[in-house]
Amino acid sequence: MALVGRLALGLGVVTLLAAAPTRARGQISPGPLAQAHGALEGTLKCTQCHGTRKEAMSGQCLACHKEIAWLRDRQRGLHAVAAAGACAKCHPDHAGRDFALVAWNEDSLRRFDHRRAGWALEGGHAKVECAKCHAAEFRKSAGEALAPGSGTQRRWTGLERDCDGCHADIHKGGLGRDCLSCHGMEHWKPAPKFDHSRTAYALTGEHATVACAKCHLDPRLNIQQNARGEPVPVYKPVSHAECSDCHKDPHAGRLGAGCAACHLTKGFKVINQQSFNHAKTRYPLQGRHAQVACTKCHDFTGGKRRDPLFATCGSCHADAHAGLATIGGKPADCAACHSVDGFKPATFTVAQHRQSRYPLTGRHTQVTCGSCHAKAPAATAARFGTAAVIMRPAAARCRDCHGDDHGGQLATRADGGECSTCHVVDGWKPTRFDAAAHAKLRLPLEGRHAEIACAACHGPERKGLPPLPAAKALGRAGVLITLKETVCTACHFDPHQGQLKAQTAGGTDGACTACHGVKAFRPSIIDVAAHKRYGFGLEGAHRAVACGGCHADIQAVRPAVSLVGLRQNGKPWVLPSKGKTCEACHESPHGNQFASRPDKGACDACHGTDGFVPASRFDHDRDSGFPLTGGHAGVRCERCHKTEPAGHNTTRMIYGPLSGKCENCHGGATPKQPASRGRS
């Protein structure tokens, strides 16, 4: 405390003197300087530290102690972190030659809190004596060269924070300068922060249990010794691209250098089934073989052969067909019918099957093998081998494989209903039972019937026709083979409702064919020649008249279909005409002029069927009382036969009675016309 008081007094004196003129200030000294500043002793040297009255003393200190200025500029060390104030606050002087310029707040160097210097002492560092680290040999900082005095003087600055500032790098820079990425503060060995998985070669499997020295002190690395004669491990570079960098190749290079393609780090006997390239061996693995576990073929315990035989499939696989799978009567290896992709489907081709007793043609070429070569019944399965597949099924007839889809309807036929009579191997549909074959039955297929699909009559739907019997009697196909419908009205309804039976041949139910053909209902097959059968031959202009001109019912709206199941109600079509006389269809333009004639004025007495004009059958000399002779023969009819009104804005010519007297027409007198006789 006395020393502190003296220092305070001395500083006070300096302060007081600072206010005096310069000349007086240079005459007074508060006390001798410490030994480190002894060279500055003397009244004429005060300004080297104190400067002028306008200058701060710390600036003069830093001008001399350049290493401290260097640290402060870089915010490093105690002078930049915890003691950034005025220098004299911690380093007073003028207290005598033996005065210590460094003041420790902790009252002792050993109690100094190193955190105030910006670097806490941890682990093993906390146990080391201060002088051990703050030795001249470790003061390697760039600012250390700026310090006054010789480098042998004790100083607490000049150290670097990097590990290699104090410790030698046994890795020779190969692992970088960040020692703490692997090592801790407590001790160098072991390196607690080191994680081999973060290196270029992660340790897996058996490698994880290998001692570090097994790899890093391997003689192949050209191991050096330190000053104590101890071998120095090599951590980098250590070659590891191939397993052969460390391990001897037991295959002598036959399988290449890439051991990892076959082996795993779990052990040499653990094979990498994912990347092992079996193609490099004498037996490349293909198809399903590539999925088989190695131990299924290879025994690594020594109890079996490590390299199994593989010349034939039978070397590994038992004959699943008990010797029944032969080709040309000779036993065949599995590869003749199967591939390594799997036993199913078999590779026995359609072309190969053609060499057998049953060549595959048509739809049979698309059938899976198992559809015919089925599993044998349990009672007989043993004799067909473990596959229990019937290799040679019966195939003499279709029924050996196919059931009777027609429910026995054809059983009474001479061939017993053999499928091939109507069907071919190209497919069940269409049937080959054609119109020619159908013509041998009760109903030949002609006209439109030949164009209709079989199912329209024989199938289960039969749209517009009566339904088929119960499906159980028809079989799985649902087809009725023998039909009862053989006449037209069994399928087609009669639009005439039976009214024409008496007028057709025999009046039977099959009378439709008397007027209609099987090609189509319209037009009718009744032509001019056939019309004579009905008592009215078509002659002259009648030949050109459409049927509907006389038979009015033909003009009625026709139904879209004629099937009995789709019959539409309505009045029947009656085709007989109004009559056979001209008057039944034609109206007389002559009224009752000829009513007194014996034939009552029949049209056909004067007119023919070719046309009304001219009246081809009328003979004026024969049929009238006034023969046309002489000059009369060339006179036009209207010169003698005048016209009269006939009603409805029409007129008609008057043919009789007319007078035959000459004076009625000649002699200048106007011919006298008879009174109008009206129309009949």
C-alpha positions in Angstrom: 0.0 0.0 0.0 3.0 2.3 0.7 4.2 1.7 -2.8 0.9 2.4 -4.3 0.7 5.7 -2.3 4.1 6.6 -3.4 3.3 6.0 -7.0 0.2 8.0 -6.7 2.2 10.9 -5.1 4.8 10.7 -7.8 2.1 10.7 -10.5 0.5 13.7 -8.8 3.8 15.5 -8.9 4.2 14.8 -12.6 0.7 16.1 -13.1 1.4 19.3 -11.2 4.6 19.8 -13.1 2.8 19.4 -16.3 1.1 22.6 -15.7 4.4 24.5 -15.2 6.5 25.9 -18.0 8.5 23.4 -19.9 11.8 24.6 -18.6 10.7 24.0 -15.0 9.2 20.6 -15.8 12.5 19.4 -17.2 14.2 20.3 -13.9 12.1 18.0 -11.6 11.7 14.1 -11.7 9.3 12.2 -9.5 11.7 9.3 -9.1 14.1 6.9 -10.8 12.7 4.8 -13.7 12.3 1.0 -13.6 15.3 -1.0 -14.9 13.5 -1.7 -18.3 13.3 2.1 -18.9 16.7 2.9 -17.5 18.0 4.1 -20.8 15.4 6.9 -20.7 16.6 8.3 -17.4 17.4 12.1 -17.4 15.5 15.3 -17.4 16.2 15.9 -21.0 14.5 12.6 -22.0 11.1 13.1 -20.3 9.3 14.0 -23.5 10.2 10.7 -25.1 7.6 9.2 -22.8 5.5 12.1 -21.6 5.5 14.1 -24.8 4.2 17.6 -24.8 1.4 18.8 -22.7 -1.0 18.3 -25.7 0.1 14.7 -26.4 -1.4 11.6 -24.7 1.2 9.5 -23.0 -0.2 6.2 -24.4 0.7 7.3 -27.9 4.4 7.6 -26.8 4.2 4.2 -25.2 2.8 2.5 -28.3 5.4 4.4 -30.5 8.1 2.5 -28.6 6.2 -0.7 -27.9 5.2 -1.4 -31.5 4.3 -5.0 -30.8 1.5 -3.8 -28.5 0.2 -1.4 -31.2 0.3 -4.3 -33.6 -1.9 -6.5 -31.3 -4.3 -3.7 -30.6 -4.7 -3.0 -34.3 -5.7 -6.7 -34.7 -7.8 -6.9 -31.6 -5.7 -9.6 -30.1 -4.3 -10.3 -26.7 -4.8 -8.7 -23.3 -4.0 -5.1 -24.5 -6.8 -5.2 -27.0 -9.4 -7.2 -25.0 -9.2 -6.4 -21.3 -6.6 -3.6 -21.1 -7.4 -1.3 -23.9 -7.1 1.9 -21.8 -4.2 4.2 -20.9 -0.9 2.3 -20.6 0.1 4.1 -17.3 -3.1 2.7 -15.6 -1.5 -0.7 -15.5 2.2 0.2 -16.0 3.3 3.1 -13.6 7.0 4.0 -13.5 9.4 6.3 -11.5 9.2 3.8 -8.6 12.7 2.7 -8.6 15.0 0.4 -10.5 13.6 -2.8 -9.1 9.9 -1.8 -9.6 7.9 -4.4 -11.7 6.2 -2.6 -14.5 3.6 -5.4 -15.0 0.8 -5.2 -12.6 -1.4 -8.4 -12.1 -4.9 -7.8 -11.1 -5.0 -11.2 -9.6 -2.0 -10.3 -7.3 0.0 -13.1 -8.9 1.1 -14.4 -12.3 -0.1 -17.9 -11.5 -3.6 -16.5 -10.7 -3.8 -14.6 -14.0 -7.2 -15.2 -15.7 -6.0 -16.1 -19.2 -9.4 -15.5 -20.6 -8.6 -11.8 -20.3 -6.0 -12.3 -23.0 -8.7 -13.7 -25.3 -7.6 -17.4 -25.0 -8.8 -19.5 -22.2 -6.5 -22.3 -20.8 -8.3 -25.6 -21.1 -7.4 -29.2 -20.6 -3.7 -29.9 -20.5 -2.9 -26.2 -21.2 -4.2 -25.3 -17.8 -1.6 -27.5 -16.1 1.5 -26.0 -17.9 3.7 -23.4 -16.3 3.4 -19.9 -17.9 7.1 -19.8 -18.8 6.8 -23.1 -20.6 4.6 -21.5 -23.2 5.8 -17.9 -23.1 9.3 -19.0 -24.0 11.3 -17.2 -26.6 11.2 -20.2 -28.9 7.4 -20.0 -29.2 7.2 -16.2 -29.8 6.7 -16.5 -33.5 4.1 -13.8 -34.0 4.8 -11.2 -36.8 4.4 -8.5 -34.2 7.2 -9.9 -32.0 9.9 -8.5 -34.3 8.5 -5.0 -33.5 9.2 -5.3 -29.8 12.1 -3.2 -28.3 15.0 -5.0 -26.8 16.4 -8.4 -27.6 14.2 -11.5 -28.1 15.7 -13.2 -25.1 13.9 -10.8 -22.7 10.9 -12.2 -21.0 7.7 -11.1 -22.6 4.2 -12.3 -22.5 3.3 -11.4 -26.1 4.4 -13.0 -29.4 2.5 -16.3 -29.2 0.1 -17.6 -31.8 -3.2 -19.4 -31.2 -2.7 -22.1 -33.8 -1.6 -25.5 -32.4 1.5 -25.6 -34.7 2.6 -22.3 -33.1 3.9 -24.5 -30.2 3.5 -28.1 -31.3 5.3 -29.8 -34.1 2.9 -31.2 -36.8 3.7 -34.9 -37.0 1.4 -35.1 -40.0 3.7 -32.7 -41.9 0.8 -30.6 -43.0 -0.9 -33.5 -44.7 -4.1 -33.1 -42.6 -4.3 -29.4 -42.5 -3.6 -26.9 -39.6 -6.8 -27.4 -37.7 -5.5 -29.9 -35.0 -8.7 -29.4 -32.9 -10.8 -31.0 -35.7 -9.3 -34.4 -34.4 -7.6 -33.7 -31.1 -8.8 -32.3 -27.8 -7.1 -30.0 -25.3 -6.7 -32.7 -22.7 -4.2 -34.9 -24.5 -3.1 -35.8 -28.1 -4.0 -39.5 -27.9 -6.5 -40.7 -28.7 -7.9 -38.2 -31.1 -11.5 -37.9 -29.7 -12.8 -35.7 -32.4 -11.5 -37.7 -35.3 -14.2 -39.5 -37.3 -12.8 -41.8 -40.0 -16.1 -41.6 -41.9 -15.4 -38.0 -42.7 -12.2 -39.0 -44.5 -12.0 -40.3 -48.1 -12.1 -43.8 -46.7 -14.8 -44.6 -44.2 -14.2 -47.6 -42.0 -16.9 -50.2 -42.3 -17.3 -53.9 -41.4 -14.1 -55.5 -40.2 -12.0 -52.4 -41.0 -13.7 -50.7 -38.1 -12.0 -53.1 -35.6 -8.5 -52.9 -37.1 -5.8 -51.1 -35.0 -4.8 -47.8 -36.6 -1.1 -48.9 -36.7 -2.0 -51.9 -39.0 -2.7 -49.4 -41.7 -0.8 -46.2 -40.8 2.5 -47.9 -39.7 2.5 -50.4 -42.6 6.1 -50.7 -43.9 4.9 -50.0 -47.5 4.3 -46.4 -46.4 8.1 -45.7 -45.9 7.7 -45.1 -42.2 10.1 -42.5 -40.6 11.3 -42.1 -37.0 11.2 -39.1 -34.8 14.0 -37.8 -32.6 13.3 -40.4 -30.0 13.6 -43.2 -32.5 9.8 -43.9 -32.5 8.0 -44.7 -35.8 5.9 -41.8 -37.0 2.5 -43.0 -38.5 1.6 -41.9 -42.0 -2.0 -40.7 -42.1 -2.0 -39.1 -45.5 -1.5 -40.0 -48.2 -2.5 -43.6 -47.7 -3.5 -45.4 -50.9 -6.9 -47.1 -50.7 -8.4 -47.0 -54.2 -8.3 -50.8 -54.5 -8.3 -53.5 -51.9 -5.1 -54.8 -53.4 -3.4 -51.7 -52.0 -3.5 -53.5 -48.6 -4.5 -57.1 -49.3 -2.9 -59.8 -51.4 -5.1 -61.0 -54.3 -5.8 -64.7 -53.7 -7.2 -64.9 -57.3 -3.8 -63.9 -58.8 -5.5 -61.3 -61.0 -7.9 -63.7 -62.7 -11.0 -61.6 -61.7 -9.4 -58.2 -61.9 -8.3 -55.7 -59.2 -11.7 -54.6 -58.1 -12.1 -56.8 -54.9 -15.1 -54.7 -53.7 -17.1 -55.9 -56.7 -17.2 -59.3 -55.1 -16.4 -58.9 -51.4 -17.7 -56.8 -48.6 -15.9 -55.3 -45.6 -17.9 -57.6 -43.4 -15.4 -60.3 -44.2 -13.7 -62.0 -47.1 -16.2 -64.8 -47.1 -19.1 -62.3 -47.3 -19.9 -61.9 -51.0 -21.4 -58.7 -52.4 -24.3 -60.3 -54.3 -25.4 -56.9 -55.6 -22.3 -56.1 -57.6 -20.5 -59.4 -57.9 -19.9 -59.9 -61.6 -20.5 -63.6 -62.2 -20.1 -62.9 -65.9 -16.4 -63.0 -65.4 -16.6 -66.6 -64.4 -17.1 -69.6 -66.6 -20.8 -69.6 -65.8 -22.5 -66.2 -66.2 -25.6 -65.9 -64.2 -28.7 -65.0 -66.2 -32.4 -64.9 -65.7 -33.6 -66.4 -62.4 -30.1 -67.7 -61.6 -29.1 -64.1 -60.9 -31.6 -64.1 -58.0 -30.3 -67.3 -56.3 -28.3 -66.9 -53.1 -24.7 -67.8 -53.5 -24.8 -70.4 -50.8 -27.4 -72.4 -52.9 -24.7 -73.3 -55.3 -21.4 -72.5 -53.4 -20.5 -73.9 -50.0 -18.0 -71.7 -48.1 -17.9 -73.9 -45.1 -15.8 -76.5 -46.8 -18.4 -79.3 -46.6 -19.2 -79.2 -50.3 -17.6 -78.3 -53.6 -17.0 -74.6 -53.9 -17.1 -74.7 -57.7 -20.2 -76.8 -58.6 -20.7 -78.5 -62.0 -22.9 -76.7 -64.5 -22.5 -78.5 -67.9 -26.2 -79.4 -67.9 -29.2 -78.3 -66.0 -29.4 -81.8 -64.4 -26.1 -81.0 -62.7 -28.1 -78.9 -60.2 -31.8 -79.6 -61.0 -33.6 -82.9 -60.6 -35.8 -84.1 -63.5 -39.2 -82.7 -62.6 -40.9 -84.8 -65.3 -39.6 -88.3 -64.2 -38.0 -88.9 -67.6 -41.3 -88.4 -69.5 -40.1 -85.2 -71.2 -38.5 -86.6 -74.3 -37.9 -85.3 -77.7 -37.9 -87.8 -80.6 -38.0 -90.6 -78.0 -34.8 -89.4 -76.3 -34.5 -87.7 -72.9 -34.0 -84.0 -73.1 -32.2 -81.6 -70.8 -34.3 -78.9 -69.1 -32.8 -76.3 -71.5 -34.6 -77.9 -74.4 -38.0 -76.6 -73.1 -37.1 -74.1 -70.4 -35.0 -71.0 -70.1 -33.1 -69.5 -67.2 -35.8 -66.8 -66.9 -38.0 -69.3 -65.2 -39.6 -72.7 -65.7 -42.8 -71.0 -66.9 -43.7 -70.4 -69.6 -41.8 -73.2 -71.4 -39.7 -72.2 -74.4 -41.0 -75.2 -76.4 -42.2 -73.4 -79.5 -45.1 -74.0 -81.9 -42.6 -74.9 -84.6 -41.2 -77.6 -82.3 -44.7 -78.8 -81.5 -45.4 -79.4 -85.2 -42.9 -82.3 -85.0 -45.0 -84.0 -82.4 -48.1 -86.2 -82.9 -50.3 -83.2 -82.6 -49.2 -80.1 -84.6 -50.5 -76.8 -83.3 -52.4 -74.8 -85.8 -55.0 -72.0 -85.7 -56.1 -70.8 -82.3 -54.3 -73.7 -80.7 -51.0 -71.8 -81.3 -52.2 -69.2 -78.9 -53.2 -71.5 -76.1 -50.9 -71.6 -73.0 -49.1 -74.9 -72.5 -50.8 -75.4 -69.1 -54.2 -75.4 -70.7 -53.5 -78.8 -72.4 -50.6 -80.1 -70.3 -52.5 -79.8 -67.0 -51.6 -81.1 -63.6 -52.2 -84.8 -63.0 -54.8 -85.9 -60.5 -53.4 -86.5 -57.0 -53.9 -90.2 -57.4 -51.5 -90.5 -60.4 -49.3 -87.4 -59.8 -46.4 -89.3 -58.5 -45.6 -91.0 -61.8 -45.4 -87.7 -63.6 -42.5 -86.4 -61.4 -42.4 -83.5 -59.0 -44.0 -81.2 -61.7 -46.9 -83.6 -62.0 -47.6 -82.3 -65.5 -49.2 -84.6 -68.1 -46.8 -84.4 -71.0 -48.9 -86.3 -73.6 -52.6 -85.6 -73.1 -55.2 -87.3 -75.3 -55.8 -85.4 -78.5 -57.4 -87.8 -81.0 -60.7 -85.9 -81.0 -61.8 -82.4 -80.1 -63.9 -83.8 -77.3 -60.7 -85.1 -75.6 -60.1 -81.4 -74.6 -63.3 -79.6 -75.3 -66.7 -80.2 -73.6 -70.0 -80.5 -75.5 -71.1 -76.9 -75.6 -74.4 -77.9 -77.3 -75.7 -80.0 -74.4 -75.9 -83.3 -76.4 -78.2 -81.9 -79.1 -75.9 -83.5 -81.8 -75.3 -86.8 -80.0 -77.5 -88.7 -82.5 -75.5 -87.7 -85.5 -73.4 -90.3 -87.2 -70.2 -88.5 -86.0 -71.6 -88.1 -82.4 -71.5 -84.4 -82.6 -67.7 -84.1 -83.5 -66.7 -80.4 -83.3 -64.7 -80.4 -86.4 -67.8 -81.0 -88.5 -68.9 -77.4 -88.0 -65.8 -75.7 -86.5 -62.2 -75.2 -87.3 -59.1 -74.6 -85.2 -58.9 -71.0 -86.3 -61.8 -70.3 -83.9 -65.3 -71.3 -82.9 -66.8 -68.5 -84.8 -67.8 -68.3 -87.5 -68.9 -71.8 -88.0 -68.1 -73.5 -91.3 -71.6 -74.9 -91.5 -72.5 -72.8 -94.6 -75.5 -72.3 -96.8 -74.6 -75.3 -98.9 -74.7 -77.5 -95.8 -77.9 -75.9 -94.6 -79.5 -76.7 -98.0 -79.5 -80.3 -97.1 -81.8 -79.6 -94.2 -85.5 -78.7 -94.1 -85.0 -75.0 -94.8 -82.4 -74.1 -97.4 -80.8 -70.7 -96.9 -81.6 -68.5 -99.9 -81.8 -64.8 -100.5 -81.8 -62.7 -97.4 -81.8 -65.8 -95.2 -78.3 -66.6 -96.5 -77.1 -63.2 -95.3 -78.5 -63.4 -91.7 -76.1 -64.4 -88.9 -76.7 -67.9 -87.5 -77.3 -66.5 -84.1 -80.3 -64.5 -85.4 -82.3 -67.7 -85.5 -80.2 -70.2 -83.4 -78.7 -67.9 -80.8 -80.1 -67.1 -77.3 -81.3 -63.6 -78.2 -83.3 -64.2 -81.3 -84.6 -60.6 -81.4 -88.1 -60.6 -82.7 -88.5 -64.3 -82.5 -90.0 -66.6 -79.9 -87.5 -67.4 -77.1 -85.4 -70.6 -77.1 -86.1 -73.4 -74.5 -84.4 -73.5 -71.2 -80.6 -72.9 -71.4 -79.8 -76.2 -69.5 -81.0 -78.2 -72.5 -79.0 -76.0 -74.9 -75.5 -76.4 -73.4 -72.9 -73.7 -72.6 -73.1 -72.2 -76.1 -76.9 -71.5 -75.6 -77.6 -72.4 -79.2 -80.6 -74.4 -80.4 -79.4 -76.5 -83.3 -82.7 -77.9 -84.6 -85.5 -75.3 -85.2 -89.2 -76.0 -85.7 -89.7 -72.9 -87.8 -89.8 -73.9 -91.5 -92.7 -71.8 -92.9 -92.7 -68.0 -93.4 -95.4 -67.2 -90.8 -93.4 -69.0 -88.1 -91.0 -66.1 -88.1 -92.8 -63.3 -90.0 -96.2 -62.0 -89.2 -98.8 -61.9 -92.1 -99.7 -58.2 -92.9 -102.7 -59.5 -94.8 -104.0 -61.3 -91.7 -104.9 -64.4 -93.7 -107.2 -62.7 -96.2 -105.1 -63.7 -99.2 -104.9 -67.5 -98.4 -107.9 -68.2 -100.6 -106.3 -66.3 -103.6 -102.9 -68.1 -103.4 -102.0 -71.5 -104.4 -103.8 -74.0 -102.2 -104.4 -71.4 -99.5 -101.7 -72.9 -97.3 -99.6 -71.2 -94.6 -96.8 -71.1 -97.0 -98.7 -68.9 -99.4 -96.3 -65.9 -98.8 -94.0 -67.4 -101.5 -96.8 -67.2 -104.0 -96.2 -63.4 -104.2 -92.9 -62.8 -102.4 -89.4 -64.0 -102.9 -86.7 -64.8 -100.2 -84.5 -61.8 -101.3 -87.0 -59.2 -100.0 -90.7 -58.6 -99.4 -90.7 -55.5 -101.7 -91.1 -55.6 -104.6 -93.4 -58.5 -105.0 -92.5 -61.3 -107.5 -96.0 -60.9 -109.2 -95.2 -59.7 -112.7 -97.3 -59.0 -115.8 -97.3 -62.7 -116.7 -98.3 -63.8 -113.2 -101.1 -61.3 -112.9 -103.1 -63.4 -115.4 -103.5 -66.0 -112.7 -105.8 -63.6 -110.8 -108.3 -63.2 -113.7 -107.0 -59.8 -115.0 -104.2 -59.8 -117.4 -102.2 -56.6 -117.6 -102.3 -55.3 -121.2 -101.4 -52.1 -122.9 -101.2 -49.1 -120.6 -102.1 -51.3 -117.6 -98.6 -52.8 -117.8 -97.1 -49.4 -116.9 -99.4 -48.7 -114.0 -97.8 -49.1 -110.5 -99.4 -51.8 -108.3 -100.5 -49.1 -105.9 -102.5 -47.4 -108.7 -105.0 -50.2 -108.4 -104.2 -51.8 -105.0 -104.6 -48.9 -102.7 -103.5 -50.7 -99.5 -99.9 -50.9 -100.8 -99.6 -47.2 -100.2 -100.1 -47.7 -96.5 -97.2 -47.1 -94.1 -95.1 -50.3 -93.9 -93.7 -51.6 -90.6 -89.9 -51.4 -90.2 -89.6 -55.1 -89.5 -91.8 -58.1 -90.1 -90.7 -60.5 -87.3 -93.6 -62.0 -85.3 -92.1 -60.7 -82.0 -92.2 -57.1 -83.2 -95.7 -57.2 -84.9 -97.5 -53.9 -85.0 -101.3 -53.6 -84.8 -103.2 -52.1 -87.7 -105.7 -52.9 -90.3 -104.8 -55.7 -92.7 -103.5 -55.1 -96.2 -106.2 -56.2 -98.6 -104.8 -56.3 -102.1 -107.8 -57.2 -104.4 -108.9 -54.3 -106.6 -112.3 -52.6 -106.9 -113.3 -54.7 -109.9 -112.3 -56.0 -113.3 -114.4 -53.6 -115.4 -113.2 -50.3 -116.8 -115.9 -48.4 -114.9 -114.5 -49.8 -111.6 -111.5 -47.6 -112.0 -112.2 -45.1 -114.8 -115.0 -42.5 -114.9 -116.8 -42.2 -118.3 -116.3 -38.8 -120.0 -119.4 -39.4 -122.2 -122.1 -39.2 -119.5 -125.1 -41.4 -120.6 -124.8 -40.8 -124.3 -124.4 -44.5 -124.9 -126.7 -45.9 -122.3 -129.2 -47.1 -124.9 -126.6 -49.3 -126.6 -126.9 -53.0 -125.9 -123.5 -53.0 -124.1 -124.6 -50.1 -122.0 -121.7 -48.0 -123.3 -118.9 -50.4 -122.2 -115.6 -48.6 -122.6 -113.8 -51.5 -124.2 -116.4 -51.4 -127.1 -114.6 -48.4 -128.5 -111.3 -48.1 -126.5 -108.3 -50.4 -126.2 -105.9 -50.8 -123.3 -103.1 -48.9 -125.0 -104.8 -45.5 -124.5 -108.1 -43.8 -124.6 -107.2 -41.7 -127.6 -107.8 -42.6 -130.3 -110.7 -44.9 -129.8 -108.9 -47.8 -131.5 -111.9 -50.2 -131.4 -114.6 -47.8 -132.8 -115.5 -48.2 -136.5 -117.7 -45.3 -137.7 -119.1 -47.3 -140.6 -119.8 -50.3 -138.5 -120.8 -48.9 -135.1 -122.8 -45.8 -136.2 -125.8 -45.1 -138.4 -123.8 -42.7 -140.6 -121.0 -44.3 -142.6 -118.2 -41.9 -143.5 -117.8 -42.0 -147.3 -116.7 -39.6 -149.9 -115.8 -36.2 -148.6 -117.0 -37.2 -145.1 -114.1 -39.5 -144.6 -111.6 -36.7 -144.3 -113.6 -34.4 -142.0 -112.3 -33.9 -138.5 -114.6 -35.3 -135.7 -115.2 -31.9 -134.1 -116.6 -30.4 -137.3 -119.7 -32.6 -136.7 -119.4 -33.5 -133.0 -119.6 -30.3 -131.0 -118.9 -29.9 -127.3 -121.1 -29.0 -124.5 -120.5 -28.0 -120.8 -120.0 -30.9 -118.5 -119.7 -29.1 -115.2 -116.7 -28.3 -113.1 -115.4 -26.1 -115.9 -115.1 -29.0 -118.3 -116.7 -29.9 -121.6 -117.5 -33.1 -123.4 -118.0 -34.0 -127.0 -121.5 -34.9 -128.2 -121.5 -38.2 -130.2 -125.2 -38.8 -130.3 -127.9 -38.8 -131.1 -127.1 -36.7 -134.2 -129.2 -36.2 -137.3 -127.9 -37.6 -140.6 -129.7 -35.1 -142.8 -127.4 -33.1 -145.1 -129.2 -29.8 -144.4 -128.3 -30.0 -140.8 -124.7 -29.4 -141.8 -124.8 -28.1 -145.3 -126.8 -25.3 -147.2 -125.7 -22.4 -145.0 -128.0 -23.2 -142.2 -126.4 -23.5 -138.8 -126.4 -27.1 -137.7 -129.0 -27.8 -135.1 -127.5 -29.1 -131.9 -129.5 -31.4 -129.7 -130.4 -30.4 -126.2 -127.8 -31.2 -123.5 -128.1 -34.7 -122.1 -126.2 -34.2 -118.9 -123.9 -36.8 -117.4 -124.7 -40.3 -116.3 
